[in-house]
């Protein structure tokens, strides 16, 4: 299974994490696909939890 960057926004969190795990297990953690998945996971974490040092009230005040 290859996850293409253009479709990552429609892939579930579970599927992203499963694919990342598979890539790492197979020694492909430096691949373009793993970098794309990593960036998508990081973007989702930022969207959910905000930037470092930002509080929940800071996010809702904007």
Backbone as CSV, one residue per row, in Angstrom:
resi,resn,N_x,N_y,N_z,CA_x,CA_y,CA_z,C_x,C_y,C_z
1,UNK,0.846,-1.188,0.000,0.000,0.000,0.000,0.880,1.235,0.000
2,UNK,0.637,2.135,-0.915,1.351,3.399,-0.951,0.357,4.524,-0.736
3,UNK,0.652,5.405,0.201,-0.207,6.545,0.462,0.390,7.734,-0.270
4,UNK,-0.368,8.335,-1.176,0.119,9.477,-1.929,-0.197,10.762,-1.197
5,UNK,0.728,11.722,-1.263,0.609,12.979,-0.544,-0.706,13.702,-0.820
6,UNK,-1.165,13.676,-2.056,-2.372,14.419,-2.404,-3.611,13.887,-1.701
7,UNK,-3.604,12.646,-1.270,-4.777,12.052,-0.645,-4.645,11.905,0.866
8,UNK,-3.577,12.367,1.454,-3.365,12.159,2.888,-4.436,12.821,3.746
9,UNK,-5.002,13.910,3.281,-6.036,14.587,4.055,-7.285,13.749,4.237
10,UNK,-7.474,12.741,3.395,-8.655,11.889,3.459,-8.371,10.544,4.112
11,UNK,-7.156,10.349,4.585,-6.762,9.087,5.212,-6.946,9.209,6.723
12,UNK,-7.516,8.183,7.331,-7.758,8.227,8.769,-6.449,8.241,9.561
13,UNK,-6.537,8.719,10.790,-5.372,8.727,11.676,-4.825,7.316,11.854
14,UNK,-5.734,6.357,12.053,-5.317,4.962,12.246,-4.543,4.435,11.043
15,UNK,-5.040,4.740,9.841,-4.373,4.257,8.629,-3.001,4.894,8.472
16,UNK,-2.880,6.185,8.792,-1.571,6.851,8.715,-0.577,6.216,9.677
17,UNK,-1.008,6.004,10.905,-0.110,5.427,11.905,0.269,3.988,11.544
18,UNK,-0.678,3.227,11.027,-0.392,1.856,10.619,0.621,1.834,9.485
19,UNK,0.430,2.715,8.494,1.361,2.758,7.364,2.743,3.194,7.823
20,UNK,2.808,4.194,8.726,4.103,4.654,9.238,4.803,3.508,9.966
21,UNK,4.064,2.779,10.777,4.629,1.624,11.482,5.178,0.602,10.491
22,UNK,4.404,0.307,9.438,4.854,-0.648,8.423,6.144,-0.185,7.751
23,UNK,6.206,1.096,7.409,7.407,1.632,6.759,8.627,1.498,7.661
24,UNK,8.476,1.836,8.921,9.592,1.754,9.867,10.010,0.299,10.072
25,UNK,9.035,-0.577,10.202,9.337,-2.008,10.375,10.128,-2.565,9.194
26,UNK,9.899,-2.003,8.000,10.568,-2.481,6.801,11.789,-1.651,6.429
27,UNK,12.256,-0.812,7.363,13.477,-0.048,7.134,13.333,1.090,6.140
28,UNK,12.135,1.598,5.963,11.889,2.651,4.975,11.552,3.989,5.637
29,UNK,12.078,4.198,6.843,11.739,5.431,7.560,12.304,6.689,6.909
30,UNK,13.235,6.561,5.994,13.797,7.722,5.313,13.190,7.973,3.939
31,UNK,12.147,7.234,3.602,11.555,7.355,2.266,10.717,8.619,2.125
32,UNK,10.421,8.969,0.892,9.564,10.127,0.622,8.184,9.904,1.234
33,UNK,7.660,8.699,1.091,6.341,8.395,1.646,6.313,8.588,3.154
34,UNK,7.338,8.114,3.853,7.355,8.274,5.309,7.474,9.741,5.695
35,UNK,8.214,10.527,4.924,8.327,11.961,5.188,6.981,12.658,5.000
36,UNK,6.243,12.256,3.978,4.932,12.841,3.729,3.956,12.475,4.845
37,UNK,3.981,11.229,5.248,3.103,10.792,6.332,3.479,11.490,7.628
38,UNK,4.776,11.601,7.903,5.245,12.285,9.097,4.749,13.732,9.125
39,UNK,4.839,14.410,7.996,4.388,15.803,7.924,2.883,15.898,8.169
40,UNK,2.121,14.957,7.634,0.669,14.970,7.831,0.316,14.693,9.290
41,UNK,0.995,13.739,9.909,0.753,13.434,11.320,1.087,14.654,12.174
42,UNK,2.214,15.287,11.898,2.629,16.465,12.660,1.615,17.598,12.486
43,UNK,1.136,17.807,11.259,0.147,18.864,11.009,-1.137,18.593,11.784
44,UNK,-1.538,17.342,11.841,-2.753,16.995,12.586,-2.566,17.193,14.082
45,UNK,-1.382,16.862,14.581,-1.104,17.102,16.002,-1.145,18.595,16.320
46,UNK,-0.543,19.404,15.457,-0.584,20.856,15.661,-2.007,21.382,15.605
47,UNK,-2.787,20.864,14.682,-4.174,21.294,14.556,-4.970,20.941,15.808
48,UNK,-4.685,19.776,16.359,-5.416,19.306,17.532,-4.930,19.951,18.824
49,UNK,-3.617,20.025,19.002,-3.060,20.458,20.274,-2.407,21.829,20.234
50,UNK,-2.199,22.392,19.065,-1.589,23.709,18.938,-0.079,23.657,19.004
51,UNK,0.510,24.830,18.825,1.964,24.957,18.859,2.474,24.862,20.291
52,UNK,3.742,24.536,20.423,4.366,24.422,21.735,4.221,25.737,22.490
53,UNK,3.785,25.660,23.727,3.643,26.843,24.556,2.295,27.533,24.409
54,UNK,1.512,27.142,23.433,0.194,27.724,23.219,-0.796,26.998,24.118
55,UNK,-1.642,27.733,24.775,-2.636,27.113,25.650,-3.947,26.962,24.898
56,UNK,-4.836,26.185,25.452,-6.146,25.983,24.837,-6.876,27.314,24.706
57,UNK,-6.805,28.151,25.702,-7.491,29.445,25.637,-6.910,30.343,24.560
58,UNK,-5.593,30.234,24.295,-4.966,31.016,23.218,-5.556,30.619,21.864
59,UNK,-5.768,29.331,21.643,-6.286,28.856,20.366,-7.717,29.309,20.151
60,UNK,-8.515,29.321,21.222,-9.915,29.678,21.084,-10.126,31.179,21.051
61,UNK,-9.154,31.944,21.488,-9.272,33.401,21.492,-9.099,33.988,20.106
62,UNK,-8.429,33.275,19.225,-8.143,33.812,17.879,-9.338,33.834,16.978
